[in-house]
Amino acid sequence: QVQLVESGGGLVQAGGSLRLSCAASGGTFSSYTMGWFRQAPGKEREFVATITWSWGTTVYADSVKGRFTISRDNAKNTVYLRMNSLKPEDTAVYYCAARTKSTAVPITRAGGYDYWGQGTQVTVSS
């Protein structure tokens, strides 16, 4: 059983930055593809970014490309999401997800992930 715990969310002004962290336990983190998703009130959960376990390949949603950076530290069993130039439309609950089935292909659909964290709120004020 894999447990994921997100942290780092909060309230920030537009143009500001935040770094989200997701600590994993209970599995072999280095072999998992990790992803970040978000869900705003009244909207469906949407893909934000992913990083593969093998080559560290990253893929981003168009809405965050150039502003967000996903990274991982396998020694700390942690994946990060650095968010710069935040906009009010980035306001959402951000979820960390882990895919334990081996794949070298980046996964952008929520159904491709096995485990989810509880989420952390990010609020960007205008």
GUSE-288805 format. One record per residue: x negated, y negated, z of N, C-alpha, C, O, CB in turn; residue number from 0; residue in one letter. Coordinates in nm, 2 decimals, always signed. Atoms other than C-alpha are relative to their C-alpha. Glycine has a CB too. Layout:
BEGIN
      nc1      nc2      nc3     cac1     cac2     cac3      cc1      cc2      cc3      oc1      oc2      oc3     cbc1     cbc2     cbc3   num   residu
        X        Y        Z        X        Y        Z        X        Y        Z        X        Y        Z        X        Y        Z   NUM        A
...
This chain:
BEGIN
      nc1      nc2      nc3     cac1     cac2     cac3      cc1      cc2      cc3      oc1      oc2      oc3     cbc1     cbc2     cbc3   num   residu
    -0.08    +0.12    +0.00    +0.00    +0.00    +0.00    -0.09    -0.12    +0.00    -0.18    -0.14    +0.08    +0.10    +0.00    +0.12     0        Q
    +0.08    +0.13    +0.01    -0.14    -0.34    -0.10    +0.08    -0.11    +0.06    +0.20    -0.13    +0.03    -0.03    -0.03    -0.15     1        V
    -0.06    +0.12    -0.06    -0.06    -0.65    +0.10    -0.07    -0.12    -0.06    -0.19    -0.13    -0.07    -0.01    +0.00    +0.15     2        Q
    +0.05    +0.13    +0.05    -0.10    -1.00    -0.05    +0.05    -0.11    +0.08    +0.17    -0.12    +0.11    +0.04    -0.01    -0.15     3        L
    -0.04    +0.12    -0.08    -0.10    -1.32    +0.15    -0.05    -0.12    -0.06    -0.17    -0.14    -0.07    -0.05    +0.02    +0.15     4        V
    +0.04    +0.13    +0.06    -0.10    -1.66    -0.01    -0.01    -0.11    +0.10    +0.05    -0.10    +0.21    +0.11    -0.04    -0.11     5        E
    +0.02    +0.12    -0.09    -0.21    -1.98    +0.15    -0.05    -0.12    -0.08    -0.09    -0.10    -0.20    -0.10    +0.03    +0.12     6        S
    +0.05    +0.11    +0.06    -0.30    -2.33    +0.06    +0.10    -0.10    -0.06    +0.07    -0.20    -0.12    -0.09    +0.04    -0.11     7        G
    -0.10    +0.08    +0.05    +0.03    -2.47    -0.05    +0.02    -0.13    +0.09    -0.03    -0.14    +0.20    +0.13    +0.07    -0.02     8        G
    -0.03    +0.12    -0.07    +0.16    -2.81    +0.06    +0.06    -0.11    -0.08    +0.10    -0.09    -0.19    -0.12    -0.05    +0.07     9        G
    -0.05    +0.12    +0.07    +0.27    -3.16    -0.03    -0.11    -0.08    -0.05    -0.20    -0.11    +0.02    +0.10    -0.08    +0.10    10        L
    +0.11    +0.08    +0.06    +0.06    -3.36    -0.27    +0.06    -0.10    -0.09    +0.17    -0.07    -0.15    -0.11    +0.09    -0.07    11        V
    -0.04    +0.10    +0.09    +0.10    -3.67    -0.47    -0.03    +0.04    -0.14    -0.13    +0.11    -0.17    -0.06    -0.14    +0.03    12        Q
    +0.03    -0.02    +0.14    +0.11    -3.66    -0.85    -0.14    -0.04    -0.03    -0.18    -0.15    +0.01    +0.10    -0.07    -0.09    13        A
    +0.14    +0.03    +0.03    -0.24    -3.65    -0.99    -0.10    +0.07    +0.10    -0.22    +0.07    +0.07    -0.02    -0.14    +0.00    14        G
    +0.08    -0.06    -0.10    -0.37    -3.47    -0.68    -0.04    +0.14    -0.03    +0.00    +0.20    -0.14    +0.07    -0.01    +0.13    15        G
    +0.04    -0.13    +0.02    -0.52    -3.13    -0.64    +0.03    +0.09    +0.12    +0.04    +0.04    +0.24    -0.15    +0.00    -0.02    16        S
    -0.02    -0.10    -0.10    -0.46    -2.81    -0.44    -0.08    +0.12    -0.04    -0.09    +0.15    -0.16    +0.15    +0.03    +0.04    17        L
    +0.05    -0.13    +0.04    -0.63    -2.48    -0.42    +0.07    +0.11    +0.08    +0.07    +0.11    +0.21    -0.16    +0.01    +0.04    18        R
    -0.07    -0.11    -0.06    -0.42    -2.17    -0.35    -0.10    +0.12    +0.01    -0.18    +0.14    -0.07    +0.12    +0.04    -0.08    19        L
    +0.07    -0.13    -0.02    -0.57    -1.85    -0.21    +0.10    +0.11    +0.02    +0.21    +0.09    +0.07    -0.10    -0.02    +0.12    20        S
    -0.08    -0.12    -0.02    -0.44    -1.50    -0.21    -0.09    +0.11    +0.05    -0.18    +0.16    -0.03    +0.08    +0.04    -0.13    21        C
    +0.08    -0.10    -0.06    -0.60    -1.25    +0.02    +0.07    +0.14    -0.01    +0.18    +0.15    +0.03    -0.03    -0.03    +0.15    22        A
    -0.05    -0.14    +0.02    -0.55    -0.88    -0.06    -0.06    +0.10    +0.10    -0.18    +0.08    +0.14    -0.03    +0.05    -0.14    23        A
    +0.05    -0.11    -0.09    -0.58    -0.58    +0.17    +0.08    +0.13    -0.04    +0.18    +0.13    -0.10    +0.03    -0.04    +0.15    24        S
    -0.06    -0.13    +0.01    -0.50    -0.21    +0.16    -0.02    +0.06    -0.13    +0.04    +0.16    -0.16    +0.15    -0.02    +0.01    25        G
    +0.03    -0.06    +0.13    -0.64    -0.13    -0.18    -0.14    -0.03    -0.05    -0.22    -0.09    +0.02    +0.10    -0.04    -0.10    26        G
    +0.13    +0.03    +0.06    -0.93    -0.16    -0.42    +0.01    -0.12    -0.09    +0.04    -0.11    -0.21    -0.05    +0.13    -0.09    27        T
    -0.02    +0.13    +0.07    -0.91    -0.53    -0.51    -0.07    -0.01    -0.13    -0.02    -0.06    -0.23    -0.03    -0.11    +0.10    28        F
    +0.08    +0.02    +0.12    -1.19    -0.52    -0.76    +0.05    +0.06    -0.12    +0.01    +0.03    -0.23    -0.14    +0.04    +0.03    29        S
    -0.05    -0.07    +0.12    -1.00    -0.29    -0.99    +0.14    -0.05    -0.04    +0.20    +0.01    -0.13    +0.01    +0.15    +0.03    30        S
    -0.13    +0.05    +0.03    -0.68    -0.49    -0.99    +0.00    -0.13    -0.09    -0.09    -0.21    -0.08    +0.08    -0.04    +0.13    31        Y
    -0.03    +0.12    +0.07    -0.56    -0.74    -1.25    +0.09    -0.09    +0.09    +0.18    -0.04    +0.15    +0.07    +0.02    -0.14    32        T
    -0.08    +0.08    -0.09    -0.43    -1.04    -1.05    +0.06    -0.11    -0.08    +0.01    -0.16    -0.18    -0.10    -0.06    +0.11    33        M
    -0.07    +0.10    +0.07    -0.18    -1.30    -1.15    +0.06    -0.10    +0.10    +0.09    -0.07    +0.22    +0.10    +0.06    -0.09    34        G
    -0.08    +0.10    -0.07    -0.01    -1.62    -1.03    +0.12    -0.03    -0.08    +0.12    -0.05    -0.20    -0.09    -0.13    +0.03    35        W
    -0.12    +0.03    +0.05    +0.35    -1.69    -1.09    +0.06    -0.11    +0.08    +0.02    -0.14    +0.19    +0.10    +0.12    -0.02    36        F
    -0.06    +0.10    -0.08    +0.58    -1.97    -0.98    +0.15    +0.00    -0.03    +0.20    +0.04    -0.14    -0.06    -0.14    -0.02    37        R
    -0.14    +0.00    +0.02    +0.95    -2.02    -0.93    +0.05    -0.13    +0.06    +0.04    -0.15    +0.18    +0.07    +0.12    +0.06    38        Q
    -0.06    +0.12    -0.04    +1.12    -2.36    -0.91    +0.15    +0.02    +0.03    +0.21    +0.12    -0.02    -0.01    -0.11    -0.10    39        A
    -0.14    -0.02    -0.03    +1.47    -2.40    -0.76    +0.09    +0.00    -0.12    +0.08    -0.08    -0.21    +0.05    -0.11    +0.09    40        P
    -0.10    -0.01    +0.11    +1.74    -2.28    -1.00    -0.06    +0.05    -0.13    +0.00    +0.06    -0.23    +0.06    -0.13    -0.02    41        G
    +0.07    -0.05    +0.12    +1.48    -2.14    -1.24    -0.05    +0.14    +0.02    -0.07    +0.18    +0.13    -0.11    -0.10    -0.05    42        K
    +0.06    -0.14    -0.01    +1.34    -1.80    -1.32    -0.15    -0.01    +0.03    -0.21    -0.11    +0.01    +0.02    +0.07    -0.14    43        E
    +0.14    +0.00    -0.03    +1.00    -1.70    -1.21    -0.08    +0.00    -0.13    -0.04    +0.07    -0.22    -0.03    +0.13    +0.08    44        R
    +0.08    +0.01    +0.13    +0.74    -1.79    -1.47    -0.15    +0.02    +0.03    -0.20    +0.00    +0.13    +0.02    -0.14    -0.06    45        E
    +0.14    -0.03    +0.00    +0.39    -1.69    -1.55    -0.08    -0.13    +0.01    -0.05    -0.23    -0.05    -0.04    +0.08    -0.12    46        F
    +0.09    +0.11    -0.01    +0.11    -1.93    -1.45    -0.14    +0.04    -0.05    -0.19    -0.03    -0.14    -0.01    -0.05    +0.15    47        V
    +0.14    -0.04    +0.03    -0.23    -1.75    -1.48    -0.02    +0.14    +0.04    +0.04    +0.19    +0.13    -0.10    -0.10    +0.06    48        A
    +0.04    -0.14    -0.03    -0.39    -1.41    -1.48    -0.15    +0.01    -0.02    -0.21    -0.06    -0.10    +0.08    +0.10    -0.08    49        T
    +0.14    -0.03    +0.01    -0.74    -1.27    -1.44    -0.02    +0.15    +0.00    +0.03    +0.21    +0.10    -0.09    -0.07    +0.10    50        I
    +0.02    -0.14    +0.01    -0.84    -0.92    -1.54    -0.11    +0.05    +0.10    -0.19    -0.03    +0.14    -0.03    +0.05    -0.14    51        T
    +0.10    -0.05    -0.09    -1.04    -0.69    -1.32    -0.13    +0.03    -0.07    -0.24    +0.02    -0.01    +0.05    +0.13    +0.07    52        W
    +0.12    -0.06    +0.07    -1.29    -0.57    -1.59    -0.09    -0.11    -0.04    -0.21    -0.11    +0.01    +0.05    +0.07    -0.13    53        S
    +0.09    +0.11    +0.05    -1.43    -0.88    -1.76    +0.03    -0.13    +0.06    -0.03    -0.23    +0.03    +0.00    +0.00    -0.15    54        W
    -0.04    +0.13    -0.06    -1.26    -1.15    -1.56    +0.06    -0.09    -0.11    +0.06    -0.21    -0.10    -0.12    -0.07    +0.06    55        G
    -0.06    +0.08    +0.10    -1.07    -1.25    -1.87    +0.12    -0.08    +0.06    +0.20    -0.02    +0.14    +0.05    +0.09    -0.12    56        T
    -0.11    +0.08    -0.05    -0.83    -1.53    -1.80    +0.10    -0.05    -0.11    +0.06    -0.07    -0.22    -0.05    -0.13    +0.08    57        T
    -0.11    +0.05    +0.09    -0.50    -1.64    -1.96    +0.08    -0.10    +0.08    +0.11    -0.07    +0.20    +0.08    +0.11    -0.06    58        V
    -0.08    +0.10    -0.07    -0.29    -1.95    -1.87    +0.12    -0.03    -0.08    +0.13    -0.02    -0.20    -0.09    -0.13    +0.02    59        Y
    -0.11    +0.05    +0.06    +0.05    -2.07    -1.94    -0.03    -0.13    -0.07    -0.12    -0.21    -0.02    +0.12    -0.02    +0.10    60        A
    +0.03    +0.13    +0.07    +0.05    -2.36    -2.19    +0.02    -0.12    +0.09    -0.05    -0.22    +0.08    +0.09    -0.01    -0.12    61        D
    -0.03    +0.12    -0.09    +0.20    -2.59    -1.92    -0.10    -0.03    +0.10    -0.11    -0.14    +0.15    +0.13    +0.03    +0.07    62        S
    +0.10    +0.02    -0.10    -0.10    -2.55    -1.70    -0.14    +0.00    -0.05    -0.24    -0.03    +0.02    +0.01    +0.10    +0.12    63        V
    +0.13    -0.01    +0.06    -0.38    -2.50    -1.94    -0.08    -0.13    +0.00    -0.02    -0.24    -0.03    +0.01    +0.05    -0.15    64        K
    +0.09    +0.12    -0.02    -0.67    -2.74    -1.88    +0.01    -0.07    +0.13    -0.07    -0.15    +0.16    +0.04    -0.10    -0.11    65        G
    -0.02    +0.06    -0.13    -0.54    -2.83    -1.54    -0.02    +0.10    +0.12    -0.07    +0.07    +0.22    +0.14    -0.06    +0.02    66        R
    +0.02    -0.11    -0.10    -0.54    -2.50    -1.35    -0.11    +0.09    -0.03    -0.14    +0.12    -0.15    +0.14    +0.08    +0.02    67        F
    +0.11    -0.10    +0.02    -0.82    -2.25    -1.30    +0.02    +0.11    +0.10    +0.03    +0.09    +0.22    -0.14    -0.06    +0.02    68        T
    -0.01    -0.12    -0.09    -0.78    -1.89    -1.17    -0.14    +0.06    +0.01    -0.22    +0.06    -0.09    +0.10    +0.10    -0.06    69        I
    +0.13    -0.06    -0.02    -1.08    -1.72    -1.02    +0.02    +0.11    +0.11    +0.12    +0.11    +0.18    -0.11    -0.10    +0.04    70        S
    +0.00    -0.11    -0.10    -1.16    -1.42    -0.80    -0.13    +0.02    +0.06    -0.24    +0.00    +0.00    +0.06    +0.13    -0.06    71        R
    +0.12    -0.04    -0.07    -1.41    -1.32    -0.54    +0.02    +0.14    +0.05    +0.09    +0.16    +0.15    -0.03    -0.11    +0.12    72        D
    -0.02    -0.13    -0.04    -1.42    -0.95    -0.52    -0.06    +0.04    +0.14    -0.01    +0.13    +0.20    -0.05    +0.10    -0.11    73        N
    +0.06    -0.03    -0.13    -1.64    -0.95    -0.21    +0.09    -0.04    +0.11    +0.08    +0.01    +0.22    -0.14    -0.08    +0.01    74        A
    -0.09    +0.05    -0.10    -1.37    -1.14    -0.03    +0.14    +0.05    -0.02    +0.23    +0.01    +0.06    +0.00    -0.15    +0.01    75        K
    -0.14    -0.05    +0.04    -1.07    -0.96    -0.19    +0.09    -0.11    -0.01    +0.21    -0.11    +0.04    +0.04    +0.10    +0.11    76        N
    -0.08    +0.12    +0.01    -0.94    -1.30    -0.28    +0.01    -0.05    -0.14    -0.09    -0.05    -0.21    -0.05    -0.11    +0.10    77        T
    -0.01    +0.07    +0.13    -0.80    -1.47    -0.59    +0.05    -0.14    +0.03    +0.12    -0.16    +0.13    +0.10    +0.08    -0.09    78        V
    -0.03    +0.14    -0.02    -0.77    -1.84    -0.62    +0.07    -0.06    -0.12    +0.06    -0.01    -0.23    -0.14    -0.08    +0.03    79        Y
    -0.05    +0.08    +0.11    -0.58    -2.09    -0.82    -0.02    -0.15    +0.04    +0.04    -0.21    +0.13    +0.16    +0.02    -0.01    80        L
    +0.03    +0.14    -0.02    -0.73    -2.43    -0.84    +0.09    -0.08    -0.09    +0.10    -0.06    -0.21    -0.15    -0.03    -0.04    81        R
    -0.10    +0.08    +0.08    -0.47    -2.69    -0.95    -0.04    -0.15    +0.01    -0.04    -0.21    +0.12    +0.14    +0.02    +0.06    82        M
    +0.04    +0.14    +0.02    -0.58    -3.03    -1.07    +0.11    -0.08    -0.07    +0.19    -0.02    -0.14    -0.13    -0.02    -0.06    83        N
    -0.09    +0.08    +0.08    -0.38    -3.32    -1.21    +0.14    +0.04    +0.02    +0.22    +0.06    -0.08    -0.04    -0.01    -0.15    84        S
    -0.13    -0.05    -0.02    -0.07    -3.20    -1.05    +0.11    -0.09    -0.04    +0.10    -0.22    -0.03    +0.02    +0.04    +0.15    85        L
    -0.12    +0.07    +0.04    +0.27    -3.31    -1.18    +0.12    +0.04    +0.08    +0.12    +0.15    +0.14    +0.02    +0.02    -0.15    86        K
    -0.12    -0.04    -0.07    +0.61    -3.32    -1.02    +0.07    +0.13    -0.05    +0.13    +0.20    +0.03    +0.11    -0.11    +0.00    87        P
    -0.06    -0.12    +0.05    +0.72    -3.04    -1.25    -0.08    +0.12    +0.04    -0.04    +0.24    +0.00    +0.00    -0.01    -0.15    88        E
    +0.07    -0.11    -0.06    +0.46    -2.82    -1.09    +0.06    +0.05    +0.13    +0.02    +0.15    +0.19    -0.15    -0.03    +0.02    89        D
    -0.06    -0.04    -0.12    +0.67    -2.81    -0.78    +0.07    +0.13    -0.01    +0.16    +0.15    -0.10    +0.10    -0.11    +0.05    90        T
    -0.05    -0.14    +0.00    +0.76    -2.45    -0.70    -0.05    +0.08    +0.11    -0.14    +0.03    +0.18    -0.03    +0.07    -0.14    91        A
    +0.06    -0.10    -0.09    +0.70    -2.15    -0.48    -0.09    +0.08    -0.09    -0.06    +0.13    -0.19    +0.11    +0.09    +0.07    92        V
    +0.10    -0.07    +0.08    +0.38    -1.99    -0.61    -0.03    +0.13    +0.07    -0.05    +0.15    +0.19    -0.13    -0.09    +0.00    93        Y
    +0.02    -0.14    -0.04    +0.34    -1.62    -0.59    -0.12    +0.06    -0.06    -0.16    +0.04    -0.18    +0.12    +0.08    -0.04    94        Y
    +0.12    -0.08    +0.04    +0.03    -1.40    -0.61    +0.05    +0.14    -0.03    +0.14    +0.19    +0.04    -0.11    +0.00    +0.11    95        C
    -0.04    -0.14    +0.04    +0.07    -1.06    -0.78    -0.12    +0.08    -0.04    -0.22    +0.03    -0.09    +0.10    -0.01    -0.12    96        A
    +0.11    -0.10    +0.03    -0.15    -0.75    -0.82    +0.06    +0.11    -0.09    +0.16    +0.17    -0.07    -0.06    +0.05    +0.13    97        A
    -0.03    -0.12    +0.08    -0.14    -0.49    -1.09    -0.10    +0.11    +0.03    -0.22    +0.09    +0.00    +0.00    -0.04    -0.16    98        R
    +0.09    -0.10    -0.04    -0.29    -0.17    -0.97    -0.03    +0.10    -0.11    -0.13    +0.17    -0.10    +0.05    +0.07    +0.13    99        T
    +0.02    -0.09    +0.11    -0.26    +0.03    -1.29    -0.11    -0.06    -0.09    -0.10    -0.18    -0.13    +0.13    +0.03    -0.08   100        K
    +0.12    +0.05    +0.08    -0.58    +0.00    -1.49    +0.04    -0.05    -0.14    +0.11    +0.02    -0.21    -0.10    +0.11    -0.01   101        S
    -0.02    +0.06    +0.13    -0.57    -0.23    -1.79    -0.10    -0.10    -0.03    -0.14    -0.18    +0.07    +0.14    -0.06    -0.02   102        T
    +0.10    +0.10    +0.03    -0.82    -0.44    -1.97    +0.07    -0.12    -0.07    +0.00    -0.22    -0.10    -0.11    +0.06    -0.09   103        A
    -0.07    +0.10    +0.07    -0.55    -0.65    -2.13    +0.07    -0.09    +0.10    +0.13    -0.04    +0.20    +0.11    +0.06    -0.10   104        V
    -0.06    +0.09    -0.09    -0.43    -0.96    -1.96    +0.16    +0.02    +0.00    +0.21    +0.04    -0.10    -0.03    -0.15    -0.04   105        P
    -0.14    -0.03    -0.01    -0.07    -0.92    -1.83    +0.07    -0.13    +0.04    +0.04    -0.19    +0.15    +0.03    +0.11    +0.11   106        I
    -0.07    +0.12    -0.03    +0.16    -1.22    -1.84    +0.15    +0.01    +0.04    +0.21    -0.08    +0.07    -0.01    -0.09    -0.12   107        T
    -0.14    -0.02    -0.04    +0.50    -1.06    -1.76    +0.00    +0.05    +0.14    -0.08    +0.13    +0.18    +0.07    +0.10    -0.10   108        R
    -0.01    -0.03    -0.14    +0.61    -1.03    -1.41    +0.02    +0.15    +0.03    -0.03    +0.21    +0.12    +0.12    -0.07    +0.07   109        A
    -0.02    -0.14    -0.02    +0.72    -0.67    -1.46    -0.12    +0.09    -0.01    -0.12    +0.21    +0.02    +0.10    +0.05    -0.11   110        G
    +0.13    -0.07    +0.01    +0.36    -0.57    -1.52    -0.08    +0.01    +0.13    -0.18    +0.07    +0.13    -0.08    -0.06    -0.11   111        G
    +0.06    +0.01    -0.13    +0.27    -0.63    -1.16    +0.07    +0.09    +0.10    +0.19    +0.10    +0.11    -0.01    -0.14    +0.05   112        Y
    -0.05    -0.10    -0.10    +0.31    -0.38    -0.87    +0.03    -0.06    +0.13    +0.13    -0.02    +0.20    -0.09    +0.11    +0.01   113        D
    -0.01    +0.05    -0.14    +0.27    -0.59    -0.56    +0.01    -0.16    -0.01    -0.05    -0.22    -0.09    -0.11    +0.04    +0.09   114        Y
    -0.02    +0.15    +0.00    +0.37    -0.95    -0.47    -0.02    -0.05    +0.14    +0.01    +0.02    +0.24    +0.14    -0.03    -0.05   115        W
    +0.01    +0.07    -0.13    +0.29    -1.19    -0.19    +0.14    -0.06    +0.03    +0.23    -0.05    -0.05    -0.11    -0.10    +0.00   116        G
    -0.12    +0.06    -0.05    +0.55    -1.38    +0.00    +0.03    -0.14    -0.06    +0.14    -0.20    -0.05    +0.00    -0.01    +0.15   117        Q
    -0.02    +0.13    +0.06    +0.49    -1.71    -0.18    -0.05    -0.11    +0.09    -0.04    -0.10    +0.21    +0.14    -0.02    -0.04   118        G
    +0.04    +0.12    -0.07    +0.36    -2.05    -0.08    +0.06    -0.12    -0.08    +0.05    -0.13    -0.20    -0.16    -0.01    +0.01   119        T
    -0.07    +0.12    +0.06    +0.54    -2.38    -0.14    -0.10    -0.10    -0.05    -0.19    -0.14    +0.03    +0.11    -0.06    +0.09   120        Q
    +0.08    +0.12    +0.05    +0.38    -2.65    -0.36    +0.10    -0.10    -0.04    +0.19    -0.08    -0.12    -0.09    +0.04    -0.12   121        V
    -0.08    +0.11    +0.03    +0.55    -2.98    -0.37    -0.08    -0.12    -0.05    -0.17    -0.16    +0.03    +0.09    -0.04    +0.12   122        T
    +0.07    +0.11    +0.06    +0.43    -3.26    -0.59    +0.09    -0.12    -0.01    +0.19    -0.12    -0.08    -0.06    +0.03    -0.14   123        V
    -0.08    +0.11    -0.01    +0.57    -3.60    -0.52    -0.04    -0.10    -0.11    -0.16    -0.11    -0.15    +0.00    -0.07    +0.13   124        S
    +0.03    +0.09    +0.11    +0.60    -3.87    -0.79    -0.04    -0.14    +0.06    -0.07    -0.23    -0.02    +0.11    -0.01    -0.10   125        S
